[in-house]
Amino acid sequence: MSTRTLLSPAALARPRGKAAYWSVFTGVVVLFALAFLFPVYWMVTGAMKSPDEVAETPPTLVPRHWHLSAYTDAWDLMQLPQHLWNTVVQAAGAWACQLVFCTAAAYALSNLRPAFGKVILGGILATLMVPAQALVVPKYLTVADLPFLHTSLLNDPLAIWLPAVANAFNLYLLKRFFDQIPRDVLEAAEIDGAGKLRILWSIVLPMSRPVLGVVSIFALVAVWQDFLWPLMVFSDTAKQPISVALVQLSQNIPLTVLIAAMVIASIPMVALFLVFQRHIIAGISAGSTKG
């Protein structure tokens, strides 16, 4: 069955058709690139303007005088190294806990086939229907007075790590990928004498690198950009992540310094995406085919 397009193959083969096609294609790519990159340019250059120039109407596209002092002031005045480190600790711990427990749960539901496994999975997926804001109060009461242990996790990274484990979306994503691993491979490992944990460690996890990369990105970004939950559990300013510190320390701070701080805070996530973009694309396409 042939595919219908706006221009026939014969028209595209002509010089005029090729010129029209590449002109439209280049124009669309340039427009999309500008739409995504212009806000980044505006933020980076906004920190290099003077406070009076930032407040001008209409705004200037290019700074009249380039000032880099806003970035150094943001680094020192807003204590960015400390808050960035707090964010790294919280995000890394949440990522590790989520990867371990969600992978184990997904593997159990996919390959161990426990009793009432479908009911358990349905209950887990039902939590996706509950708005995140509705869970804030129960979560806060839980971490403020941990059941059975009767200890408080406030101002402790565990208050970020433990709730992050209960991520139904990432668990379902992992389970769907595990379901598509060929059963012949797992059965061959069982015949060779491998146990369930050995199969998980030596076969399932190496084959699941794409989806593990996607889950890692989701876990890190979710913690890095979260604001409400860290604001509630970290009353100590010295332990707050960068998302909360930018708001708490923004009083009496020049606008250019605040913009520079936001630019610095966004660099780790941009770098993370650029480094792992191949894993993201591979993980998204991995679940589309079976094999």
KATA-V134024 format. One record per residue. N is the residue number from 1. RES is the residue in one letter. SS is DSSP state (h for helix, s for strand, l for the rest). Layout:
# KATA-V134024
n=(N:N)
res=(RES:RES)
ss=(SS:SS)
This chain:
# KATA-V134024
n=(1:2:3:4:5:6:7:8:9:10:11:12:13:14:15:16:17:18:19:20:21:22:23:24:25:26:27:28:29:30:31:32:33:34:35:36:37:38:39:40:41:42:43:44:45:46:47:48:49:50:51:52:53:54:55:56:57:58:59:60:61:62:63:64:65:66:67:68:69:70:71:72:73:74:75:76:77:78:79:80:81:82:83:84:85:86:87:88:89:90:91:92:93:94:95:96:97:98:99:100:101:102:103:104:105:106:107:108:109:110:111:112:113:114:115:116:117:118:119:120:121:122:123:124:125:126:127:128:129:130:131:132:133:134:135:136:137:138:139:140:141:142:143:144:145:146:147:148:149:150:151:152:153:154:155:156:157:158:159:160:161:162:163:164:165:166:167:168:169:170:171:172:173:174:175:176:177:178:179:180:181:182:183:184:185:186:187:188:189:190:191:192:193:194:195:196:197:198:199:200:201:202:203:204:205:206:207:208:209:210:211:212:213:214:215:216:217:218:219:220:221:222:223:224:225:226:227:228:229:230:231:232:233:234:235:236:237:238:239:240:241:242:243:244:245:246:247:248:249:250:251:252:253:254:255:256:257:258:259:260:261:262:263:264:265:266:267:268:269:270:271:272:273:274:275:276:277:278:279:280:281:282:283:284:285:286:287:288:289:290:291)
res=(M:S:T:R:T:L:L:S:P:A:A:L:A:R:P:R:G:K:A:A:Y:W:S:V:F:T:G:V:V:V:L:F:A:L:A:F:L:F:P:V:Y:W:M:V:T:G:A:M:K:S:P:D:E:V:A:E:T:P:P:T:L:V:P:R:H:W:H:L:S:A:Y:T:D:A:W:D:L:M:Q:L:P:Q:H:L:W:N:T:V:V:Q:A:A:G:A:W:A:C:Q:L:V:F:C:T:A:A:A:Y:A:L:S:N:L:R:P:A:F:G:K:V:I:L:G:G:I:L:A:T:L:M:V:P:A:Q:A:L:V:V:P:K:Y:L:T:V:A:D:L:P:F:L:H:T:S:L:L:N:D:P:L:A:I:W:L:P:A:V:A:N:A:F:N:L:Y:L:L:K:R:F:F:D:Q:I:P:R:D:V:L:E:A:A:E:I:D:G:A:G:K:L:R:I:L:W:S:I:V:L:P:M:S:R:P:V:L:G:V:V:S:I:F:A:L:V:A:V:W:Q:D:F:L:W:P:L:M:V:F:S:D:T:A:K:Q:P:I:S:V:A:L:V:Q:L:S:Q:N:I:P:L:T:V:L:I:A:A:M:V:I:A:S:I:P:M:V:A:L:F:L:V:F:Q:R:H:I:I:A:G:I:S:A:G:S:T:K:G)
ss=(l:l:l:l:l:l:l:l:h:h:h:h:h:l:h:h:h:h:h:h:h:h:h:h:h:h:h:h:h:h:h:h:h:h:h:h:h:h:h:h:h:h:h:h:h:h:l:l:l:l:h:h:h:h:l:l:l:l:l:l:l:l:l:l:l:l:l:l:h:h:h:h:h:h:h:h:h:l:l:h:h:h:h:h:h:h:h:h:h:h:h:h:h:h:h:h:h:h:h:h:h:h:h:h:h:h:h:h:h:h:h:h:l:l:l:l:h:h:h:h:h:h:h:h:h:h:h:h:h:l:l:h:h:h:h:h:h:h:h:h:h:h:h:h:l:l:l:l:l:l:l:l:l:l:l:l:l:h:h:h:h:h:h:h:h:l:l:h:h:h:h:h:h:h:h:h:h:h:h:l:l:l:h:h:h:h:h:h:h:h:h:l:l:l:l:h:h:h:h:h:h:h:h:h:h:h:h:l:h:h:h:h:h:h:h:h:h:h:h:h:h:h:h:h:h:l:l:h:h:h:h:h:h:l:l:l:h:h:h:l:l:h:h:h:h:h:h:h:l:l:l:l:l:l:h:h:h:h:h:h:h:h:h:h:h:h:h:h:h:h:h:h:h:h:h:h:h:h:h:h:h:h:h:h:h:h:l:l:l:l:l)
